[in-house]
Structure formats: C-alpha cells, structure tokens
C-alpha cells in the first residue's frame, strides 16, 4: 500500500509518520506528487489556514487526489475541505462542504484565545467501518481553536463539546474522512482509527 503524507511546511509530521508505520506495513511518501494513484492520502494537522491553502493550491494533482482517493484529514487537514474559516475569512478553501469553519474559542477582553487543548471525549452518533472496534464514547487529544459546528448534518459521525458549543469531531462523506482531533497523539483508539482508515 502506498500512502501520501502531505507536509505543508508548518506541521510536525513525525508523529503521524511514526504512528502510520506502527499500525500497518505500508510505504509512506512525503510530498511526492509525481505519483498519481496512491492508495491513501493523509492531510495532517497543525498550521494556519492561509499557508495551508496556498501550499495545497500549487499541487498539480490536488483535485484528482481529493476526488478519487481515500483521504484522512486531521485538524487543519479537516478545515481545508470547507468553504472558508474564521481563522482567515479572506481565504477560500476547497468547498467540498458548503459550510464555514467557525471559532470555538473564548475571546476575552484582552483579545486572547483559549483554544481547546487536551484530552476530550468523542461521542459517536453513527457507525462506520472507520470506527470498527472503537467504543461509542472515547477520549482523543485535541489542539484547535476552530471547527465545524454541529447542526445535525448528515456527514457528522461524532461530536465533542467545548466552551458550550458542540462541534463535529468526525466527519465522513464519500472518500473524505475528517477528524478534528489528533489520532497520532491519542494512543490506543487513535492508532486503531488510523489502522481502520488504512484498511478501508
């Protein structure tokens, strides 16, 4: 199995690289866009939406990858598939989901953000093979200030609460498998989710 791991230049991909190697014997290619027919593609977390979109937009095969290959999008790699993000409203994302990524952080009188960082529960609302052998309520590691707000969307498969808001922590639609948390940093069930994705 050939897996493309995209490095936007701002994210630390060491954790996801090592986690993928632990879960299954695969060949991992980092930013090798000369190959067209990968088996899986990982859009990792960490980064700013503007820099990430600027990088992805320059990839010649990006629309082919997005439309034809199983994709795992993690954190910022989840946000890029929406219309835009409140992180930078001037940036147009890829708009596979006709909704906006919104802030979930407190923004107090000193204009400081309080992001969602740490272990939080993920509540599965619908089953998918991606979630095989994972309990309906499990803990994962989060590190973000923005997300897709839950509104009973068909694409929502799990939710998480933070700051009196409920956001979509797992989204699945067609070939796109998007998670707001970092499975590569989340031990047993995070590694199991990665394994399940590779076996889809």
Secondary structure, DSSP 8 states (H G I E B T S, - for coil): -EEEEE--SSS--HHHHHHHHHHS--EEEES-TT----SEEEE-S-S-HHHHHHHHHT-TTHHHHHHHSEEEEETHHHHTTEEEETTBTTS----SEEEEEEE-SEE-TT--EE-EEEEEEEEE-S--GGGTT--SEEEEEEEESEE-B-S--TTEEEEEEETTEEEEEEEEETTEEEESS-GGGSHHHHHHHHHHHHT-
